[in-house]
Amino acid sequence: MKQTAIRAGSALPLLLLTLLFAVLTTGSGRDETPSVHASAPAVTEPALTEVAEPVSVPSNGFTLIAVGDNLYHDVLYRPNAEGRRDFTPYYAPIKPLVRAADIAFVNQETVFAGEAAGFSSYPHFNTPFEAGLALIDAGFNVVSHANNHAMDKGESGVVSTMNHWDRHPEITVLGIHRSQAARDKPAVVETNGVKVGFLSYTYGTNGLPVPAQRPYLVSLIDTAVMEREIRTLRTHCDFLVVSMHWGTEYEHKPNATQKELAAFLANLGVDLVIGHHPHVLQPMESLPRSDGGRTLVVYSLGNFLSAQRDNNRLLGGLLYLQARKTGDTISIETAGIVPVVTHYDSAFGNFAVHPLYDYTEELASKHRNRVNANLGFSEIGVDYFQNLAGSVLGDALLSRNPFP
């Protein structure tokens, strides 16, 4: 078993100090508008130190970013002025952050079932293939489809989605599988001499059943299955990430089930838990493990891109994590969350995802929610987003670009 350790070091302002320790390691589905013994040895946690500027990642380390729900409502896939579907502008403001990372994760909330199946929005989504191409262009290389909308277009929709990604083998796809053998194959991304393993699970599929004869099609939360898969993957990787589609929609605090599952994952020696589904931000915390180490848990990164209207659903998070491998030891040097804002104008056009540190009051003044005060969301603005991010994230908040 690989040894893991916690290492101190902060590349960000003092506000982050509490959480920028080196950590190692059920909702409704309305997307409208046990004792487990750890498998890793004990680790130690030294005192924190503050570093004035971001630290460059060594050749035996990696950076990882992760975002939440990429949720395509129908207004997002209208053709542009040239009659083409080009979604790359949506991600242009965030693209430098995504492309700077070695590993970039996104929860793709909707399937790519093809035009013949009819492009559709809530409650059963089907998104044009061009949206997947835009994610690739933005720099994402790990995409999860284990979420409550995976079965929106039935088994054929899942197969079509897999066919789409098969044309892009540089993308690691999680949570959907053609066979049990495919599900059993370890999903490992190797970068800079570090093997990072991934698993992904969802609480359910909105009452649309996964075929009983093909239970491997979508990875559902099942602790017995999860324990087996986590223990197997642990032997293939240095650093283990589990993506969880869980929680209560529109709630900024994790529920009891999230807390229980997070503890379960920590006791299995998972290094990082990436949460999504609530469509709003939830906190990030470090959980103790029975091996003496820590598991970093982000309960919800909120929406990445969507056309949802409530102001708090327009604020998501981009997890930034920097880790280093020394021998058989992995240490997280820095971790925190960059708030991101979904912007769109009064005509539900000009969609774009902005890091909050670059979002201006001038842009906010043009947001549909500000322009159309009768909607009841006119308090939208930079101060609103900063205050909300601070109240939810606390010391996990990253208020500037974390990359050197």
N, C-alpha and C positions, 0 to 999 in steps of 0.2 A: 504494500500500500504506500502510495506517495505520502510523504510528510507534508503538513501544511503549517504555516506560521502566520502570525499577525505582526505587522511591522508598522512603526509610526511614520508619520510624515504628512504634512498638509501643504498643498500648493495654492491654497486659497485664503481669503481674509479670515480674521479671527472669528467672525460670525459662525464659520463652519467648524470650528475647532472640535466641538463636542463630538460631531459625527464623522469628521474626516480623520477618524482613527483608521488605522489599517485594520480592516475587518477581514477575516477570511470566512475565508471560509475554510350567497346563491341568489342569485338575483332573479328578477321577473322576466328578463329577456326583451324589455321594451326599448328598442333602439330607435324610437320615433325621432321627428326631424332628427391510538394503542401504544404499549411500552416498546421502544425500539432501541437496540444497542447500536451505537455509532460504529462505523467501520474505519475511522481515521484516528491516528494517535493524538495525544494531547498536544496543545500548543500553548504559547505564552503570549501575554499582551504587555509590551513595554509602555512607558509613559509617552505622551504626545509631545511633539515639537512643532513649532510653526515655521513654515518656509515661505518666503516672501513672494516667490513667483512659481508658476507651473514648472514641474520637473520633466525633462525629456525622458521618454520611455527607452530603457536599454534594449539591446538586441535580444535579450532573453526575457523580455516582458511584453505586455500587450495592453492596448486600450480597448474598452468596450463601451458602446453607447446602446441604449435601448429606449424605445418609445412605445406608447400604448396603442389605442385603437385607431386604426386607419379605416374609417367607416364611411363608405361612399353612398350618400343619398343621391337621388336623381339629378338634383341641380348641379352636382359636381361633374357629371359626365355629359353635359350638353356640349355639342361641337363648338369650336371657337369661331372667330370671324371668318376664317378660311374654310370652314366646314369640316375641319379635322378635329379629332379627339387627341389633344396633346395636354397631358396633365403635369408635365415637367415644371411649368411655372409655379405650381402649387408648392413645390418643395425648394424652389430656388433660394429663399432666404436662409433655410436651414441646411442646405446642401453642404456648405463648407464644414459644418460641425460633423455631419454624418460621414463625409468622405475622409475626414481626418482620423477616424477610428479604424483600428484593425478589424474589429468585429462590430457590426451594426445590426441590431435586432428590431423587428417591428411585428406587432400583432395585426395581420391583415384580416379584418373583421368580416369581410365579404368574399364570396366565392367568384370564380371566373368560369361561369357555365357556358359562355359563348352567346353570340347574338341570336342564334336560333332559339335559345331558351327564353329570350326576351329580357332585355335589361330592365331591372326593377329595383325598387327602393323598399322601405319598410312596408310590411313586416318580413317579406322574404326577398332578400337582396340578391342581385346578380350584377356584377360590375364588369365593364369592358376590360379586355386584356391590356389595353394601353395603360391602365392604372398600375399593373404589375411592372410594365416597362419603365414607368416613371419612378417606381421605387428603386429599380436597378440603377437607373440614371442618377438618382440621388445618392446612391452608395450603400444601400442596404444589402447585406449578404446572408442574413438569417431571417426567415419569415415563418411565423407560426400561423397555422389555420385551426388550431384546437380552440374553438370558441363556440358560443351558442348559435351562431349562424352558419356553421359548417354544413348542415343538412338542408339549408334553405331551398336548394334545387335538387334535393334527393341525391341518391348515389351517383347519378350521372353528372351532377354538378361537381361533386368531389373529384370524380375521375377527370373531368374536363380541366379542373384546377390543377391537378397533378400533371396532366398533359402539357398545360401551359408552362409550368416550371421545369418540366423535363427538357424543354428547349433552351433552358438556361442553367446548365449544370453547375455554374459557379455559385448558385444560390442553394443554401441548405434549408430545406423545407421541413417543418416540424408539425406533428400532431395529426397528419393524415397519411394513410398508407395503402398500398395496393394489395398487400398480403401480410401474413404474420411474419414471414421471413424478412420482408422489408421493414416491418416495425421492429424486429429484433436486431436489425443492423444498427450498430452504434452511430449516432449522429455526432461526429467530432470535427471541429474546425481547428486545424493546426496553424499557428501563426507564431513566428519568431521563436520557434523551438518549444512552444507551449501547446499542449493539447487541451482544448476546451470542449467539454461534452454538453449536449443539450437534450432536454426532454420537455414536453409540453402537454398540458392537460386542461380539460374544460369540465365545469360542473354539469353541463348538459347541452342539449341542442334544441331548446324551445319546444319540447314535446314531439319533435319529428324524430322518430327512432333511428338509431344506427342499426342497420340490418343485423338480425340475430345471428345469421350464418357468416357475417363478416364483421365481428366485433373490433377487429383491428383497424377498420376504416377511419374512425375518429378516436383519438385518445381521450377517454373519459376519466374523471377522478375516481379512482378505486384504490384504496390504500394498499391492498394486498398486491395488486398488479404494480403499483408505483414502487413499492418496496423492492420487488424483484427486479424491476427495470433499473432502479437507481443503483442497487448493489452491483448489478452487472456492468452498467456504464462506468461506475467508479473505478473499475479495474482497467478501463481503456483511456482514462483522461487524467490530467493534472488538476483541472478546475471544473466543477460541475455546476451547471446552471439549469434550473427548472422554471419553466414558464407556467403560470397558473391563471386561468380564466375563472374568476371567483368573485365573491363579495356581493354587496347590495348596491344596486344602481343608485347613483346620485347622492350617496352617503360619503362624507369625507373621513369617516372613521371605519376601520376594519371591524367586521362582525365576529362573533364568537367562532364560527366555522373557519374563517380565515386564520384566526389566532391558533386554533387547534391544529390545522393543517400546517401552518408555518412551524410550529413546534415539532410536529411529526417529521417534516423535512429537515429541520435542524438536527434532530437526533439521528437521522440517517447520514449526516455528514455532508449535506448539500451546501455548496459554498455561496450561491446567489439564487434568490427567488425573485422573479420578475412578475409582478401582478398587474392585471388589467381586467376590465369589464364594467366597473362602476361608472365609467365615463367622466369621472372627476378625480382630482388628485386625492391620494391618501398618503399617510406618513411612511417614512423609511426608518427602520430600526435594525439593531444588531442583536441577535438572539444567542444566548449561551448554548453550547452543545455539550453532550455528555462526555465528549473526548477532551473537554477543556478549551475547545476552539470557539469560533463565532460563525454564525450564518447571517449574511446581510439580506434583509427582506425589504422589498419595495412593494407595499400592499396594493397600490394602484398608481399607474402613470397617467391615468385619465385619457381623454381623447388626444390623438395626434392630429388627425384631420377629420372633420365632419361638418355637417350643416345643422347640427343641433343649435338651439337658439339661446337657452339660458346662459347667462354670462359665466357661471362657474363651470359649464361644460366646454367653454371656449379655452379654458386654461388647462394645459397638459404638462407633462414633464418629460425631460430627456435625461435619463440616468447616465452619468459619466463615471467610469471606473478605470483605474489604472493599476495594474498588477505586475509583479516581478517574480521570476523564477530563479532560485539559487539552489543548485543541486536538485534535491527532491522536495524543496520547500517553495511554496507559493505564498506570497504576501501581497495583500492589497495596500498600495501606497496611498491612494486617494479615492474617495467616493463622494458623490453628491448629485443633486438634481438641478438641472437648468430648466426653469419654467419656459413653456412655449405657448404661443397664442395663435389661435385660428382667426384669421381676418377674412371678412367678405363685405362687399359693399351693399348698398340699399337694394340692388336688383339681384341679390344672391349671385354676384359675379366677382371676378378678381380675387378668388380664393388664394390664400397663401398662409404658410406656417412660419411664424417669426419667433426667434428666441426673444424672450421678454427684455433682455438687456439691449436689444436693438429696436424694440417696438416703441414708437413715438406717439405723443399726444396728437400730433397732426393726423397720423393714420387712424388712431382711435376715434377721432372726430368724424371720420368717414365711414366707420363701421355701421352696418345696418342697424344694430341695436341702439346706437347713439342717434342716428339720423331719424329713425322712426321711433320717437319717444313714446308714442302711443302703445308700443309693444310692452312697455313696463320694464325695460332693461337699460334705461338711459344712463345709469350710474357707471356704465362701462368706461374704462380709461386705464391709463398706466398705473395710477395709484390704486385703483380697485384690484388689478391683477397682482401688484406687488404685495398689497396687504393680505390678499387671499393666499398667495404662495407662502408668505412668511408665516401665516397662522397655521397652515397645514404642515409645511415642511420644517419649520424651525431652523435648527442649525444645519439641516441637510441642503438648504437653499444655496445654489451657486448663482451669483449675480453677475458673472462675466464669463467670457469664453474660457473654458478650462484648458484648452490646448495651448502649448507653447507657441 
